[in-house]
Amino acid sequence: MKKTEKWKRGLPYVGNKGQKAEKIIDILPAGHRLIDVFGGGGSISLTAASSGKWDAVVYNDQRKTVVSLLKALIEDNPHFNLMNYVYMDRETFCNWRDNMPDSIERTLVLTVWSFSNNLHDYLWGKKIEKEKLQLTRALFWGDTGTKLDDLYAYTKDETSISGKYKMFHKWRLAEMGISSHRDQDHLQQLAQLQQLERLQQLQQLQQLKQLNLIEYSVLDYRLLNIKNDDIVYCDPPYIGTCQNYGGFDNDSFQRWLAKCPAKQIYISEYTQLPHTEVAFILGKKQSFQSKGKRPDELLLKYVKD
């Protein structure tokens, strides 16, 4: 994906289909309306809206503040100065998580600063928190008392998150004399700036023209008004994974699939579900944080009797 199109990844949110969205949208049939049933971070809806394959795209997720945050960033209303969120220690993060009422801003904080985008765990462990925050501190304020403070002088003329991040790349390559971004030490320092990568993604959303094709919805999936000519895409919590949170009932989902009036229903899963055929093998999800083998992600087509 081009750097200028990272906005299509939407919110950095657990289970986000950013890496697979383009392929999924290529495979889904064109039509009048696409229903993104479990919209999550919005990557499917955003990619769909920019593809021109549908007249309307319904982005639905039951968590209201997630939907409201994506809408707010796209419409820039309310406006968030994302520079205010480039630095956050564990104590502040936990205060937002444990003591603040659910809101758009709280969701923004937890999304940007949570480990694996799970909205709960702080980005880094206690033993390495100070070390990880030091690089951001040096980049934006230059007050760490270390050699890293050279970063601030090098990037002080840049006022945007993306500008700072881009200059960090140049500084790092010049400082270490390395010719490839594959250098392990360089990758480790890039990992220290995960929150900036996420904020850049959100900053691109703020720079969009309003996507009028997107309709925003916060319904339980069983309450959606789906028509027989709609194209339906489902990305539910996967069977047998830690994403099966919130008491998601797969049996209830299966009953809903059987009754759903749409003729074209597609589902992302690791496991082939009853009454489905494999439309495409999407491959494994790549992640710096994941360890061990992951199964291939499947795009399933629901087959009605």
C-alpha positions as CSV (number, residue, x, y, z in Angstrom):
1,M,0.0,0.0,0.0
2,K,1.3,3.5,-0.9
3,K,2.1,5.7,2.1
4,T,-0.4,8.2,0.9
5,E,-3.2,5.6,1.0
6,K,-2.7,4.3,4.5
7,W,-5.9,6.2,5.5
8,K,-7.7,3.2,3.9
9,R,-6.5,1.1,7.0
10,G,-8.9,3.2,9.1
11,L,-8.4,3.0,12.9
12,P,-5.7,0.8,14.3
13,Y,-8.1,-1.6,15.8
14,V,-7.8,-5.3,16.9
15,G,-8.5,-7.6,14.0
16,N,-8.3,-4.7,11.4
17,K,-8.2,-6.0,7.8
18,G,-5.9,-3.3,6.6
19,Q,-3.4,-5.8,5.1
20,K,-6.1,-7.7,3.3
21,A,-8.7,-5.1,2.5
22,E,-7.7,-4.4,-1.1
23,K,-7.8,-8.1,-2.0
24,I,-11.2,-8.6,-0.2
25,I,-12.7,-5.6,-2.0
26,D,-11.4,-6.9,-5.4
27,I,-13.1,-10.3,-4.8
28,L,-16.5,-9.0,-3.4
29,P,-19.1,-8.6,-6.2
30,A,-20.1,-5.1,-7.2
31,G,-23.6,-3.9,-6.5
32,H,-25.8,-1.1,-5.1
33,R,-24.9,-1.4,-1.4
34,L,-22.2,-3.1,0.6
35,I,-22.9,-3.9,4.3
36,D,-19.8,-4.1,6.5
37,V,-21.5,-5.9,9.3
38,F,-18.6,-6.0,11.9
39,G,-16.8,-2.8,10.7
40,G,-14.2,-2.6,13.4
41,G,-11.5,-0.1,12.4
42,G,-13.2,0.6,9.1
43,S,-10.6,-0.6,6.6
44,I,-13.1,-2.6,4.6
45,S,-15.6,0.3,4.5
46,L,-13.0,2.9,3.6
47,T,-11.4,0.8,0.9
48,A,-14.9,-0.1,-0.5
49,A,-15.9,3.6,-0.6
50,S,-12.8,4.5,-2.6
51,S,-13.2,1.6,-5.0
52,G,-16.3,2.8,-6.9
53,K,-17.9,-0.7,-6.9
54,W,-20.9,0.3,-4.8
55,D,-23.3,3.3,-4.6
56,A,-23.3,3.1,-0.8
57,V,-21.3,1.5,1.9
58,V,-22.7,0.8,5.4
59,Y,-20.0,0.8,8.1
60,N,-21.5,-0.9,11.2
61,D,-20.0,-1.6,14.5
62,Q,-21.8,-2.1,17.8
63,R,-19.2,0.1,19.7
64,K,-20.6,3.6,19.3
65,T,-17.4,5.5,20.1
66,V,-15.4,3.6,17.6
67,V,-17.8,4.5,14.8
68,S,-18.0,8.1,16.1
69,L,-14.2,8.4,16.1
70,L,-13.9,7.3,12.5
71,K,-16.7,9.6,11.5
72,A,-15.2,12.5,13.4
73,L,-11.7,12.0,11.8
74,I,-13.1,11.8,8.3
75,E,-15.4,14.8,8.7
76,D,-12.9,16.6,11.0
77,N,-15.7,17.3,13.4
78,P,-14.9,17.6,16.2
79,H,-11.3,18.4,15.3
80,F,-8.6,16.5,17.2
81,N,-5.1,17.9,17.3
82,L,-3.3,14.6,17.1
83,M,0.0,16.2,18.2
84,N,-1.5,16.1,21.7
85,Y,-1.4,12.3,21.7
86,V,2.2,11.6,20.6
87,Y,3.4,11.0,24.2
88,M,1.7,9.1,26.9
89,D,3.0,7.2,29.9
90,R,1.5,4.1,31.4
91,E,-0.1,6.0,34.3
92,T,-1.9,8.4,32.0
93,F,-3.0,5.6,29.7
94,C,-4.4,3.6,32.7
95,N,-6.2,6.7,34.0
96,W,-8.0,7.1,30.6
97,R,-8.8,3.4,30.6
98,D,-10.0,3.0,34.2
99,N,-11.3,6.3,35.3
100,M,-12.6,8.2,32.2
101,P,-16.1,7.7,30.8
102,D,-16.4,6.1,27.4
103,S,-16.0,8.9,24.8
104,I,-14.5,9.5,21.4
105,E,-11.3,10.9,22.9
106,R,-10.9,8.0,25.3
107,T,-11.3,5.6,22.3
108,L,-8.6,7.6,20.4
109,V,-6.2,7.3,23.3
110,L,-6.8,3.6,23.9
111,T,-6.5,2.8,20.2
112,V,-3.2,4.6,19.7
113,W,-1.5,3.5,22.9
114,S,-2.7,-0.1,23.4
115,F,-0.7,-3.2,22.8
116,S,-2.0,-5.0,19.6
117,N,-4.7,-2.3,19.4
118,N,-6.8,-4.2,22.0
119,L,-7.9,-1.0,23.8
120,H,-6.8,-2.4,27.2
121,D,-3.1,-3.2,27.6
122,Y,-0.5,-0.4,27.5
123,L,1.8,-0.5,24.4
124,W,5.0,-1.6,26.3
125,G,5.9,-3.6,29.3
126,K,7.0,-1.8,32.5
127,K,10.7,-2.8,32.1
128,I,11.1,-1.1,28.8
129,E,8.5,1.7,29.0
130,K,11.0,4.5,29.8
131,E,13.4,3.4,27.0
132,K,10.6,3.3,24.5
133,L,9.2,6.7,25.4
134,Q,12.7,8.3,25.4
135,L,12.8,8.3,21.6
136,T,9.5,10.1,21.3
137,R,10.5,12.5,24.0
138,A,13.7,13.3,22.1
139,L,12.0,13.7,18.7
140,F,9.3,16.2,19.9
141,W,11.0,18.0,22.8
142,G,14.7,17.2,22.9
143,D,14.9,17.0,26.7
144,T,16.1,13.5,27.5
145,G,19.7,14.5,28.2
146,T,20.9,11.8,25.8
147,K,22.4,11.8,22.3
148,L,18.9,11.1,21.0
149,D,18.2,14.8,21.6
150,D,20.1,15.5,18.4
151,L,16.8,14.3,16.8
152,Y,15.0,17.4,18.0
153,A,17.4,19.8,16.3
154,Y,17.3,17.7,13.1
155,T,13.5,17.7,13.0
156,K,12.5,20.9,14.7
157,D,11.3,22.6,11.4
158,E,8.8,19.8,10.9
159,T,5.4,20.5,12.6
160,S,3.4,17.5,11.6
161,I,3.6,13.9,12.8
162,S,4.3,12.6,9.4
163,G,7.0,15.2,8.9
164,K,8.7,14.3,12.1
165,Y,8.5,10.6,11.4
166,K,9.9,11.0,7.9
167,M,12.8,13.0,9.2
168,F,13.5,10.4,11.8
169,H,14.0,7.9,9.0
170,K,16.6,10.2,7.4
171,W,18.3,10.9,10.7
172,R,18.5,7.2,11.6
173,L,20.0,6.2,8.2
174,A,22.5,9.0,8.3
175,E,23.5,8.4,12.0
176,M,24.0,4.6,11.6
177,G,25.2,4.7,8.0
178,I,22.9,1.9,7.0
179,S,21.5,1.4,3.5
180,S,18.5,-0.8,4.2
181,H,15.4,-0.5,6.4
182,R,15.9,-4.2,7.1
183,D,18.7,-3.5,9.5
184,Q,17.5,-5.1,12.8
185,D,18.6,-2.2,15.0
186,H,16.7,0.2,12.8
187,L,13.6,-2.0,12.9
188,Q,13.8,-2.0,16.7
189,Q,13.8,1.8,16.8
190,L,10.9,2.0,14.4
191,A,9.0,-0.3,16.7
192,Q,9.5,2.3,19.5
193,L,7.5,4.7,17.4
194,Q,4.4,2.5,16.8
195,Q,2.2,5.2,18.2
196,L,3.4,7.7,15.6
197,E,2.7,5.2,12.8
198,R,-0.8,4.9,14.1
199,L,-1.2,8.7,14.5
200,Q,0.0,9.3,11.0
201,Q,-2.7,6.9,9.8
202,L,-5.3,8.9,11.6
203,Q,-3.9,12.2,10.4
204,Q,-4.4,11.1,6.8
205,L,-8.1,10.5,7.7
206,Q,-8.4,14.1,8.8
207,Q,-7.1,15.3,5.4
208,L,-9.7,13.4,3.4
209,K,-12.6,15.0,1.6
210,Q,-15.8,13.8,3.2
211,L,-16.7,10.3,2.0
212,N,-20.3,10.7,1.3
213,L,-20.8,7.0,0.2
214,I,-20.3,5.8,3.8
215,E,-23.4,5.4,6.1
216,Y,-22.5,5.0,9.8
217,S,-24.4,2.5,11.9
218,V,-24.0,1.3,15.5
219,L,-26.5,-1.6,15.6
220,D,-26.3,-5.2,16.8
221,Y,-25.7,-7.1,13.6
222,R,-29.0,-9.0,14.1
223,L,-30.9,-5.7,13.9
224,L,-29.5,-4.5,10.6
225,N,-32.0,-3.9,7.8
226,I,-30.5,-6.0,5.0
227,K,-32.1,-6.4,1.5
228,N,-31.7,-9.3,-0.8
229,D,-29.6,-7.4,-3.3
230,D,-27.1,-6.1,-0.7
231,I,-23.6,-7.4,-0.7
232,V,-22.8,-8.5,2.9
233,Y,-19.3,-8.8,4.4
234,C,-18.8,-10.2,7.9
235,D,-15.6,-10.1,9.9
236,P,-16.8,-11.6,13.3
237,P,-14.5,-12.6,16.2
238,Y,-12.7,-15.7,14.9
239,I,-13.5,-19.1,16.3
240,G,-11.0,-20.3,18.9
241,T,-9.0,-17.1,19.1
242,C,-8.5,-14.5,21.8
243,Q,-10.6,-12.2,19.7
244,N,-13.7,-14.2,20.8
245,Y,-14.4,-11.5,23.4
246,G,-17.6,-10.0,24.6
247,G,-19.5,-13.2,24.7
248,F,-19.9,-13.5,20.9
249,D,-22.2,-16.4,20.2
250,N,-21.2,-18.3,17.0
251,D,-24.3,-20.4,17.1
252,S,-26.4,-17.3,17.1
253,F,-24.3,-15.9,14.2
254,Q,-24.9,-19.1,12.2
255,R,-28.7,-18.8,12.7
256,W,-28.5,-15.2,11.6
257,L,-26.6,-16.2,8.4
258,A,-29.3,-18.8,7.6
259,K,-32.1,-16.1,7.9
260,C,-30.2,-13.2,6.3
261,P,-32.1,-12.2,3.1
262,A,-28.9,-11.2,1.2
263,K,-28.0,-13.5,-1.7
264,Q,-24.3,-12.6,-1.5
265,I,-22.7,-13.1,1.9
266,Y,-18.9,-13.3,2.5
267,I,-17.1,-14.0,5.8
268,S,-13.5,-13.7,7.0
269,E,-12.4,-16.6,9.2
270,Y,-9.5,-18.9,10.0
271,T,-11.9,-21.9,10.0
272,Q,-14.3,-22.9,7.2
273,L,-17.8,-22.6,8.6
274,P,-20.9,-24.8,7.9
275,H,-22.7,-23.9,4.6
276,T,-19.7,-22.1,3.1
277,E,-17.2,-22.5,0.4
278,V,-13.7,-21.0,0.3
279,A,-13.8,-18.0,-2.1
280,F,-10.2,-17.1,-1.6
281,I,-7.2,-17.9,0.7
282,L,-6.0,-14.6,1.9
283,G,-2.8,-15.9,3.5
284,K,-1.3,-15.1,6.9
285,K,-1.5,-11.8,8.6
286,Q,1.9,-10.2,9.1
287,S,2.7,-8.5,12.4
288,F,5.9,-7.4,14.2
289,Q,4.3,-8.4,17.4
290,S,3.1,-11.9,16.5
291,K,5.2,-14.9,17.3
292,G,4.7,-18.5,16.1
293,K,2.7,-19.7,13.2
294,R,-0.6,-18.3,12.2
295,P,-3.2,-20.1,10.1
296,D,-4.2,-18.7,6.7
297,E,-7.1,-16.3,6.7
298,L,-10.0,-17.4,4.5
299,L,-12.6,-15.5,2.7
300,L,-15.7,-17.6,2.8
301,K,-18.9,-17.4,0.7
302,Y,-22.1,-18.5,2.4
303,V,-24.0,-21.0,0.3
304,K,-27.7,-21.2,1.0
305,D,-29.7,-24.4,0.5
